[in-house]
Amino acid sequence: MTNKKKRQRGSRTHGGGTHKNRRGAGHRGGRGRAGRSKHEFHNYEPIGKHGFKRPESAKAEVVEVTVQELDENAVLYVAEGLAEEADGGYRIDARDVADDGYDADVVKVLGDGQVRNELSVVADAFTESAVEKIESAGGSADLSERGEAAAEADEADDSEESDEE
């Protein structure tokens, strides 16, 4: 079996070039982390601080539910007492249906999938496509008290920004 060490036997420098090479730390570019900001920068992480870390207190926990999930499981939600059957459709509170809905700051309904039943959904936030799909099926998308308060706060912020301009 031949390996590199075996092949190098008999050669004076073992593939290291002239005998003057491999003498000191200069051959490897310095000792330790020398050159990490110059010639060895690609071997190390960037030096200094980068970016911004958002404080945990400023983050809102958002739980998402799709309209397809609400539509497909509406009958099951009625059987479990999480929704009501009314006027040929279903009235669903998204907080009741979502996992950890009451622990979350915001429960948002997303517009993924299809809506075949008439749904009256109450949630903190809706995407435009979710409102479109719910209303096209004959239902309604209503904001909860938290959602209305958040919408009013957003409008107040927008009006302050437009006043400053």
Backbone as CSV, one residue per row, in Angstrom:
resi,resn,N_x,N_y,N_z,CA_x,CA_y,CA_z,C_x,C_y,C_z
1,MET,0.848,-1.165,0.000,0.000,0.000,0.000,0.899,1.234,0.000
2,THR,0.618,2.127,-0.941,1.427,3.344,-0.982,0.601,4.499,-0.455
3,ASN,1.220,5.275,0.350,0.573,6.490,0.802,1.542,7.655,0.618
4,LYS,1.101,8.848,0.905,1.914,10.023,0.617,3.210,10.007,1.407
5,LYS,3.117,9.657,2.670,4.316,9.649,3.508,5.354,8.680,2.947
6,LYS,4.856,7.532,2.515,5.748,6.511,1.964,6.386,6.998,0.664
7,ARG,5.560,7.667,-0.169,6.075,8.170,-1.438,7.138,9.253,-1.246
8,GLN,6.995,10.032,-0.175,7.912,11.153,0.046,9.257,10.696,0.615
9,ARG,9.365,9.489,1.071,10.639,8.998,1.609,11.741,9.093,0.558
10,GLY,12.865,9.615,0.963,13.978,9.760,0.035,14.055,11.142,-0.576
11,SER,12.936,11.897,-0.546,13.027,13.268,-1.035,13.382,14.158,0.138
12,ARG,14.202,15.162,-0.125,14.754,15.969,0.965,13.674,16.788,1.686
13,THR,12.691,17.296,0.928,11.752,18.251,1.540,10.317,17.744,1.627
14,HIS,10.080,16.534,1.251,8.730,15.941,1.345,7.665,16.804,0.677
15,GLY,7.956,17.335,-0.492,6.956,18.088,-1.257,6.745,19.494,-0.768
16,GLY,7.610,20.011,0.091,7.422,21.356,0.644,8.207,22.411,-0.091
17,GLY,8.697,22.131,-1.283,9.470,23.125,-2.022,10.917,23.111,-1.573
18,THR,11.539,24.249,-1.600,12.940,24.342,-1.203,13.107,24.076,0.289
19,HIS,14.316,23.796,0.686,14.553,23.489,2.096,14.385,24.706,2.997
20,LYS,14.320,25.909,2.389,14.133,27.122,3.194,12.660,27.298,3.599
21,ASN,11.785,26.652,2.871,10.363,26.769,3.212,10.049,25.944,4.464
22,ARG,8.888,26.153,5.025,8.399,25.436,6.208,9.281,25.668,7.415
23,ARG,9.992,26.776,7.446,10.887,27.020,8.563,10.171,27.618,9.757
24,GLY,9.388,28.689,9.520,8.755,29.365,10.649,7.283,29.603,10.390
25,ALA,6.712,30.453,11.215,5.283,30.734,11.111,4.959,31.541,9.867
26,GLY,5.968,32.185,9.269,5.725,32.961,8.060,5.231,32.111,6.915
27,HIS,5.617,30.854,6.878,5.181,29.963,5.817,3.672,29.731,5.876
28,ARG,3.109,29.723,7.076,1.670,29.524,7.212,0.909,30.840,7.378
29,GLY,1.584,31.971,7.221,0.894,33.255,7.256,0.801,33.859,8.629
30,GLY,1.510,33.379,9.595,1.493,33.933,10.942,1.070,32.898,11.947
31,ARG,1.132,33.286,13.205,0.744,32.375,14.284,-0.694,32.634,14.716
32,GLY,-1.401,31.584,15.060,-2.758,31.714,15.591,-3.719,32.302,14.573
33,ARG,-4.441,33.350,15.003,-5.449,33.957,14.139,-4.900,35.166,13.385
34,ALA,-3.584,35.203,13.218,-2.979,36.325,12.511,-3.524,36.392,11.092
35,GLY,-3.791,37.595,10.612,-4.277,37.793,9.257,-5.756,37.574,9.086
36,ARG,-6.526,37.454,10.179,-7.955,37.164,10.044,-8.721,38.321,9.409
37,SER,-8.160,39.537,9.451,-8.836,40.652,8.801,-8.137,41.060,7.511
38,LYS,-7.086,40.360,7.126,-6.336,40.697,5.906,-6.300,39.495,4.962
39,HIS,-5.244,38.712,5.009,-5.069,37.649,4.026,-5.773,36.345,4.385
40,GLU,-6.260,36.185,5.619,-6.958,34.960,6.021,-8.441,35.228,6.297
41,PHE,-8.971,36.363,5.794,-10.335,36.768,6.149,-11.390,35.750,5.736
42,HIS,-11.126,34.995,4.684,-12.137,34.045,4.219,-12.247,32.820,5.111
43,ASN,-11.345,32.638,6.022,-11.395,31.498,6.933,-12.072,31.823,8.264
44,TYR,-12.465,33.086,8.466,-13.035,33.529,9.740,-14.344,34.271,9.508
45,GLU,-15.130,34.370,10.587,-16.367,35.132,10.540,-16.048,36.621,10.473
46,PRO,-16.997,37.443,9.997,-16.738,38.878,9.904,-16.439,39.483,11.279
47,ILE,-15.570,40.481,11.288,-15.202,41.160,12.529,-16.183,42.296,12.763
48,GLY,-16.614,42.472,13.989,-17.512,43.563,14.344,-18.950,43.108,14.466
49,LYS,-19.813,44.070,14.748,-21.227,43.781,14.931,-21.963,44.027,13.630
50,HIS,-22.971,43.199,13.368,-23.747,43.337,12.153,-25.208,43.111,12.481
51,GLY,-26.073,43.932,11.929,-27.502,43.703,12.048,-28.101,44.244,13.325
52,PHE,-29.326,43.822,13.551,-30.108,44.313,14.676,-30.914,43.150,15.228
53,LYS,-30.901,42.969,16.524,-31.686,41.916,17.152,-32.891,42.555,17.805
54,ARG,-34.055,42.136,17.358,-35.283,42.729,17.853,-35.570,42.225,19.268
55,PRO,-35.951,43.118,20.181,-36.240,42.675,21.549,-37.455,41.749,21.596
56,GLU,-37.409,40.773,22.464,-38.507,39.812,22.589,-39.817,40.512,22.945
57,SER,-39.729,41.601,23.743,-40.940,42.289,24.174,-41.655,42.960,23.000
58,ALA,-40.943,43.243,21.920,-41.541,43.918,20.772,-42.146,42.933,19.777
59,LYS,-41.853,41.666,19.920,-42.351,40.677,18.974,-43.758,40.231,19.360
60,ALA,-44.639,40.218,18.378,-45.999,39.726,18.610,-46.066,38.278,18.130
61,GLU,-46.643,37.420,18.950,-46.790,36.021,18.569,-48.040,35.885,17.707
62,VAL,-47.839,35.462,16.464,-48.936,35.352,15.506,-49.204,33.871,15.228
63,VAL,-50.455,33.454,15.450,-50.880,32.095,15.117,-51.709,32.197,13.846
64,GLU,-51.419,31.323,12.875,-52.067,31.407,11.574,-52.996,30.217,11.350
65,VAL,-54.138,30.505,10.725,-55.114,29.483,10.366,-55.518,29.756,8.918
66,THR,-55.619,28.717,8.101,-56.015,28.926,6.704,-57.524,28.811,6.556
67,VAL,-58.061,29.482,5.523,-59.505,29.401,5.285,-59.906,27.983,4.878
68,GLN,-59.009,27.279,4.214,-59.318,25.896,3.821,-59.491,25.023,5.059
69,GLU,-58.638,25.221,6.038,-58.735,24.461,7.290,-60.075,24.751,7.971
70,LEU,-60.467,26.033,8.015,-61.742,26.406,8.632,-62.909,25.795,7.861
71,ASP,-62.827,25.818,6.528,-63.907,25.314,5.688,-64.063,23.795,5.818
72,GLU,-62.935,23.095,5.742,-62.984,21.632,5.793,-63.431,21.103,7.149
73,ASN,-63.044,21.772,8.217,-63.313,21.268,9.565,-64.512,21.936,10.234
74,ALA,-65.289,22.714,9.507,-66.406,23.445,10.106,-67.396,22.508,10.801
75,VAL,-67.718,21.393,10.165,-68.674,20.438,10.758,-68.104,19.853,12.044
76,LEU,-66.802,19.543,12.032,-66.164,19.008,13.243,-66.146,20.035,14.370
77,TYR,-65.916,21.299,14.005,-65.907,22.359,15.020,-67.285,22.514,15.665
78,VAL,-68.350,22.368,14.869,-69.710,22.445,15.420,-69.944,21.277,16.375
79,ALA,-69.490,20.079,15.994,-69.674,18.892,16.834,-68.913,19.038,18.155
80,GLU,-67.757,19.696,18.107,-66.965,19.881,19.318,-67.406,21.091,20.130
81,GLY,-68.311,21.896,19.592,-68.792,23.075,20.301,-67.898,24.295,20.124
82,LEU,-67.007,24.259,19.142,-66.112,25.387,18.895,-66.702,26.375,17.900
83,ALA,-67.763,25.978,17.199,-68.404,26.840,16.201,-69.913,26.641,16.272
84,GLU,-70.640,27.553,15.613,-72.102,27.477,15.596,-72.578,27.358,14.157
85,GLU,-73.665,26.604,13.977,-74.270,26.503,12.658,-75.416,27.504,12.615
86,ALA,-75.386,28.411,11.604,-76.408,29.454,11.541,-76.686,29.831,10.089
87,ASP,-77.966,29.872,9.717,-78.420,30.332,8.401,-77.712,29.622,7.244
88,GLY,-77.586,28.332,7.311,-76.981,27.575,6.229,-75.471,27.711,6.153
89,GLY,-74.890,28.344,7.136,-73.446,28.510,7.159,-72.903,28.235,8.550
90,TYR,-71.699,28.647,8.759,-71.048,28.386,10.043,-70.436,29.676,10.586
91,ARG,-70.573,29.885,11.886,-69.958,31.032,12.555,-68.802,30.492,13.392
92,ILE,-67.577,30.949,13.059,-66.363,30.408,13.678,-65.539,31.542,14.261
93,ASP,-65.108,31.359,15.506,-64.138,32.272,16.118,-62.765,31.618,15.963
94,ALA,-61.864,32.295,15.273,-60.554,31.722,14.962,-59.733,31.439,16.218
95,ARG,-59.944,32.207,17.284,-59.219,31.964,18.537,-59.588,30.612,19.145
96,ASP,-60.861,30.234,19.018,-61.304,28.942,19.556,-60.675,27.786,18.791
97,VAL,-60.485,27.971,17.499,-60.055,26.899,16.613,-58.537,26.731,16.588
98,ALA,-57.799,27.831,16.635,-56.335,27.791,16.489,-55.684,27.135,17.702
99,ASP,-54.556,26.451,17.439,-53.779,25.882,18.538,-53.176,27.023,19.340
100,ASP,-53.346,27.006,20.651,-52.867,28.069,21.537,-53.384,29.442,21.108
101,GLY,-54.617,29.487,20.616,-55.190,30.735,20.119,-55.336,31.798,21.177
102,TYR,-55.646,31.387,22.409,-55.839,32.375,23.469,-54.522,32.821,24.092
103,ASP,-53.454,32.066,23.860,-52.143,32.467,24.359,-51.437,33.411,23.389
104,ALA,-51.832,33.391,22.119,-51.163,34.193,21.086,-51.623,35.647,21.150
105,ASP,-50.763,36.542,20.651,-51.116,37.958,20.584,-52.097,38.222,19.443
106,VAL,-51.877,37.547,18.305,-52.712,37.766,17.122,-53.041,36.412,16.495
107,VAL,-54.311,36.236,16.112,-54.714,35.066,15.332,-55.097,35.583,13.953
108,LYS,-54.360,35.122,12.940,-54.536,35.630,11.581,-55.054,34.529,10.670
109,VAL,-56.020,34.887,9.818,-56.586,33.940,8.869,-55.922,34.181,7.515
110,LEU,-55.340,33.108,6.957,-54.655,33.175,5.673,-55.549,32.653,4.566
111,GLY,-55.298,33.074,3.335,-56.170,32.739,2.214,-55.765,31.523,1.418
112,ASP,-55.126,30.547,2.034,-54.742,29.338,1.307,-55.938,28.416,1.124
113,GLY,-56.071,27.847,-0.068,-57.102,26.845,-0.314,-58.402,27.432,-0.828
114,GLN,-59.458,26.613,-0.769,-60.769,26.988,-1.290,-61.783,27.060,-0.162
115,VAL,-62.829,27.863,-0.396,-63.932,27.958,0.562,-65.201,27.550,-0.171
116,ARG,-65.858,26.510,0.321,-67.085,26.027,-0.312,-68.313,26.325,0.540
117,ASN,-68.120,26.457,1.845,-69.237,26.727,2.746,-69.323,28.222,3.045
118,GLU,-70.487,28.630,3.481,-70.678,30.024,3.886,-70.145,30.159,5.313
119,LEU,-69.064,30.915,5.453,-68.411,31.058,6.753,-68.506,32.491,7.247
120,SER,-68.788,32.625,8.517,-68.711,33.915,9.175,-67.589,33.780,10.201
121,VAL,-66.433,34.375,9.888,-65.222,34.161,10.679,-64.883,35.423,11.466
122,VAL,-64.536,35.233,12.740,-64.079,36.334,13.592,-62.624,36.054,13.946
123,ALA,-61.746,37.025,13.615,-60.317,36.862,13.894,-59.696,38.232,14.121
124,ASP,-58.429,38.225,14.564,-57.712,39.475,14.829,-57.196,40.110,13.548
125,ALA,-56.879,39.292,12.531,-56.355,39.812,11.269,-56.691,38.843,10.139
126,PHE,-56.810,39.398,8.938,-57.095,38.615,7.739,-56.164,39.080,6.628
127,THR,-55.791,38.155,5.744,-55.110,38.566,4.524,-56.187,38.974,3.522
128,GLU,-55.788,39.748,2.506,-56.758,40.194,1.508,-57.389,39.003,0.785
129,SER,-56.570,37.998,0.471,-57.103,36.831,-0.240,-58.081,36.051,0.628
130,ALA,-57.855,36.025,1.939,-58.782,35.317,2.835,-60.138,36.012,2.844
131,VAL,-60.145,37.339,2.940,-61.405,38.094,2.939,-62.125,37.884,1.609
132,GLU,-61.377,37.929,0.518,-61.939,37.732,-0.817,-62.636,36.378,-0.927
133,LYS,-61.953,35.320,-0.499,-62.495,33.960,-0.628,-63.697,33.744,0.281
134,ILE,-63.640,34.267,1.494,-64.760,34.099,2.423,-65.994,34.827,1.899
135,GLU,-65.810,36.076,1.421,-66.948,36.859,0.943,-67.483,36.339,-0.387
136,SER,-66.617,35.783,-1.241,-67.099,35.233,-2.515,-67.946,33.980,-2.291
137,ALA,-67.742,33.288,-1.175,-68.553,32.111,-0.846,-69.826,32.507,-0.099
138,GLY,-70.037,33.811,0.119,-71.266,34.273,0.769,-71.121,34.500,2.257
139,GLY,-69.925,34.425,2.788,-69.716,34.610,4.221,-69.243,36.013,4.555
140,SER,-68.741,36.170,5.778,-68.235,37.474,6.209,-66.993,37.286,7.070
141,ALA,-66.085,38.253,6.953,-64.853,38.252,7.735,-64.906,39.446,8.679
142,ASP,-65.034,39.174,9.977,-65.181,40.239,10.965,-63.963,40.283,11.871
143,LEU,-63.535,41.508,12.184,-62.415,41.680,13.110,-62.898,41.543,14.545
144,SER,-62.072,40.936,15.384,-62.388,40.826,16.807,-62.092,42.161,17.480
145,GLU,-62.351,42.246,18.775,-62.078,43.490,19.518,-60.595,43.832,19.476
146,ARG,-59.750,42.828,19.621,-58.301,43.061,19.543,-57.906,43.547,18.155
147,GLY,-58.506,42.942,17.138,-58.201,43.312,15.766,-58.622,44.732,15.451
148,GLU,-59.811,45.139,15.948,-60.277,46.508,15.729,-59.380,47.513,16.433
149,ALA,-58.960,47.169,17.655,-58.068,48.067,18.394,-56.731,48.220,17.668
150,ALA,-56.214,47.131,17.130,-54.951,47.181,16.394,-55.110,47.990,15.108
151,ALA,-56.239,47.832,14.424,-56.485,48.580,13.188,-56.583,50.075,13.475
152,GLU,-57.241,50.434,14.575,-57.344,51.846,14.949,-55.968,52.418,15.282
153,ALA,-55.155,51.628,15.970,-53.805,52.079,16.309,-52.965,52.276,15.050
154,ASP,-53.108,51.375,14.079,-52.381,51.510,12.811,-52.821,52.754,12.055
155,GLU,-54.131,53.018,12.048,-54.640,54.214,11.365,-54.110,55.479,12.034
156,ALA,-54.049,55.468,13.365,-53.528,56.630,14.090,-52.054,56.856,13.750
157,ASP,-51.288,55.770,13.672,-49.870,55.883,13.310,-49.713,56.406,11.892
158,ASP,-50.552,55.916,10.966,-50.476,56.369,9.577,-50.823,57.850,9.453
159,SER,-51.848,58.297,10.203,-52.232,59.697,10.122,-51.153,60.600,10.709
160,GLU,-50.456,60.158,11.750,-49.357,60.944,12.331,-48.210,61.050,11.336
161,GLU,-47.899,59.973,10.630,-46.836,59.992,9.648,-47.172,60.904,8.491
162,SER,-48.442,60.904,8.027,-48.832,61.758,6.922,-48.849,63.228,7.335
163,ASP,-49.147,63.523,8.604,-49.119,64.899,9.116,-47.689,65.441,9.138
164,GLU,-46.737,64.571,9.434,-45.345,65.007,9.518,-44.779,65.339,8.141
165,GLU,-45.318,64.714,7.103,-44.817,64.958,5.747,-45.309,66.228,5.239
